[in-house]
Amino acid sequence: MENKYTYKDAFEELQNIVADIEDGEIAVDELTEKINRASELLTICKAKLTASEAEVEKLLQKLEKEND
């Protein structure tokens, strides 16, 4: 997985791939490669969202403890 990617970068590249597929601008020979890349990008996005969710949960728990 490519940790250097931000969520925004990965999502934008994914959107470009989807747009190219929808426009029919991808040759059949490139289609498998693009689909594999899209899968990698989805994995990156999911990992970033999961990590963000975990951080939010930690912060909420910390705030709850401070308010007790």
Secondary structure, 3 states (H helix, E strand, C coil): CCCCCCHHHHHHHHHHHHHHHHHCCCCHHHHHHHHHHHHHHHHHHHHHHHHHHHHHHHHHHHHHHHHC
